[in-house]
């Protein structure tokens, strides 16, 4: 599945959806909020190098009960 690329400019945060186990990337551009949902980590190969760097330096957010 092809993913949107070069979202790092609009990146706000990313978190784990505890119900689906997906990584949810949250972006905002021109007042519009958008998300990319990633279930399979292998999909990350579809992202640009800058996007991967952005995710690396901005650790994923999660609630304390989801830490494990």
FISE-915159 format. One record per residue (C-alpha): residue number from 1; chain; x negated, y, z. Coordinates in steps of 0.05 Angstrom, whole numbers, m for minus. Layout:
BEGIN
pt seq NUM mol A east X north Y up Z;
...
//
This chain:
BEGIN
pt seq 1 mol A east 0 north 0 up 0;
pt seq 2 mol A east m29 north 67 up m21;
pt seq 3 mol A east m33 north 119 up 36;
pt seq 4 mol A east m33 north 194 up 33;
pt seq 5 mol A east m105 north 220 up 33;
pt seq 6 mol A east m140 north 282 up 57;
pt seq 7 mol A east m92 north 294 up 114;
pt seq 8 mol A east m149 north 316 up 161;
pt seq 9 mol A east m134 north 389 up 148;
pt seq 10 mol A east m63 north 381 up 174;
pt seq 11 mol A east m80 north 330 up 228;
pt seq 12 mol A east m51 north 343 up 298;
pt seq 13 mol A east m58 north 277 up 335;
pt seq 14 mol A east m48 north 202 up 329;
pt seq 15 mol A east m15 north 154 up 377;
pt seq 16 mol A east 7 north 82 up 384;
pt seq 17 mol A east 81 north 65 up 375;
pt seq 18 mol A east 93 north 15 up 431;
pt seq 19 mol A east 154 north m15 up 398;
pt seq 20 mol A east 122 north m32 up 330;
pt seq 21 mol A east 48 north m32 up 348;
pt seq 22 mol A east 36 north 18 up 291;
pt seq 23 mol A east m14 north 74 up 292;
pt seq 24 mol A east 25 north 139 up 280;
pt seq 25 mol A east m14 north 197 up 250;
pt seq 26 mol A east 21 north 264 up 262;
pt seq 27 mol A east 9 north 323 up 215;
pt seq 28 mol A east 36 north 393 up 208;
pt seq 29 mol A east 31 north 436 up 145;
pt seq 30 mol A east 67 north 501 up 132;
pt seq 31 mol A east 113 north 489 up 190;
pt seq 32 mol A east 133 north 419 up 167;
pt seq 33 mol A east 117 north 359 up 211;
pt seq 34 mol A east 100 north 293 up 176;
pt seq 35 mol A east 75 north 224 up 197;
pt seq 36 mol A east 37 north 167 up 167;
pt seq 37 mol A east 50 north 99 up 200;
pt seq 38 mol A east m4 north 45 up 195;
pt seq 39 mol A east 13 north m25 up 217;
pt seq 40 mol A east m47 north m62 up 188;
pt seq 41 mol A east m116 north m32 up 204;
pt seq 42 mol A east m141 north m57 up 136;
pt seq 43 mol A east m99 north m1 up 105;
pt seq 44 mol A east m150 north 48 up 132;
pt seq 45 mol A east m193 north 32 up 72;
pt seq 46 mol A east m143 north 74 up 32;
pt seq 47 mol A east m161 north 137 up 71;
pt seq 48 mol A east m214 north 188 up 52;
pt seq 49 mol A east m281 north 190 up 87;
pt seq 50 mol A east m261 north 256 up 121;
pt seq 51 mol A east m196 north 224 up 145;
pt seq 52 mol A east m233 north 166 up 177;
pt seq 53 mol A east m282 north 215 up 210;
pt seq 54 mol A east m222 north 255 up 236;
pt seq 55 mol A east m191 north 193 up 268;
pt seq 56 mol A east m258 north 172 up 297;
pt seq 57 mol A east m269 north 238 up 333;
pt seq 58 mol A east m196 north 245 up 356;
pt seq 59 mol A east m183 north 184 up 399;
pt seq 60 mol A east m115 north 152 up 394;
pt seq 61 mol A east m64 north 175 up 447;
pt seq 62 mol A east m25 north 124 up 489;
pt seq 63 mol A east 14 north 121 up 553;
pt seq 64 mol A east m20 north 92 up 614;
pt seq 65 mol A east 25 north 30 up 615;
pt seq 66 mol A east 3 north 15 up 543;
pt seq 67 mol A east m71 north 17 up 558;
pt seq 68 mol A east m81 north m58 up 558;
//
